Amino acid sequence: MHLSKAIVRTEHASRYLQQLCKHWSHKFSVDFDPLKGRVPFSDTAEVTFVAEDVALTMTLSVADPSQQGRMQHVIDDHLKRFAFREDLDIVWTD
């Protein structure tokens, strides 16, 4: 599996984690609480979230590295929609 991580500075990490997980729960078997969440997009790709007071940590795991950029974009796009009042800096690292 190939891992990448983004630590996004925000005071609303728990809110965004829950919104993302609820949004994807209509399609995927999502597990979450206010501080952590897991979205298995498929057998070969999943994202986990950890909410802290000042940041949301997102860890993406993909089997095929060619999926990584597309999945990061999907996650970023959804987070930015929920956080439209903030200008979030989302930077993924391997």
SVG drawing of the C-alpha trace seen along z (x, -y; Angstrom):
<svg xmlns="http://www.w3.org/2000/svg" viewBox="-27 -32 34 37">
<polyline fill="none" stroke="black" stroke-width="0.4" points="0.0,0.0 1.1,-3.5 0.5,-6.1 0.2,-9.9 -0.8,-12.3 -2.1,-15.8 -2.3,-17.9 -4.8,-20.6 -4.8,-23.5 -8.4,-24.3 -10.3,-24.8 -13.2,-22.9 -11.5,-19.5 -14.1,-17.5 -17.0,-19.1 -15.3,-18.5 -14.4,-14.9 -18.0,-14.2 -19.4,-15.9 -17.1,-14.0 -17.8,-10.7 -21.6,-11.2 -21.4,-12.3 -19.6,-9.2 -21.6,-6.9 -24.3,-6.8 -21.9,-4.9 -19.4,-3.2 -19.2,-1.3 -17.9,-4.3 -16.8,-4.2 -16.4,-7.4 -16.9,-9.4 -16.1,-13.0 -12.3,-12.4 -11.5,-9.7 -13.0,-8.3 -12.3,-5.8 -13.8,-5.7 -13.0,-2.5 -13.5,-3.7 -12.7,-0.2 -10.6,2.8 -7.6,0.9 -8.2,-2.7 -9.2,-4.2 -8.8,-7.4 -8.6,-7.9 -9.2,-11.1 -8.0,-12.3 -9.4,-15.5 -7.4,-17.5 -8.1,-21.0 -6.2,-22.8 -5.8,-20.4 -7.4,-17.6 -5.0,-14.8 -5.9,-12.8 -4.1,-9.6 -4.8,-8.1 -3.8,-4.5 -3.9,-3.2 -2.7,0.1 -2.0,-1.4 0.1,-4.6 -1.7,-5.8 -4.8,-6.2 -3.1,-8.5 -3.4,-11.8 -7.1,-11.3 -8.1,-10.2 -6.3,-13.1 -8.1,-15.5 -11.5,-13.9 -10.9,-14.2 -9.6,-17.8 -12.6,-18.8 -15.1,-17.5 -13.2,-19.0 -13.1,-22.4 -16.8,-22.3 -17.6,-21.7 -15.0,-24.3 -16.0,-27.0 -15.8,-29.7 -12.1,-28.9 -9.1,-29.1 -7.6,-25.7 -4.0,-24.8 -4.0,-21.1 -0.6,-19.6 -0.2,-15.9 3.2,-14.3 4.3,-10.7"/>
</svg>
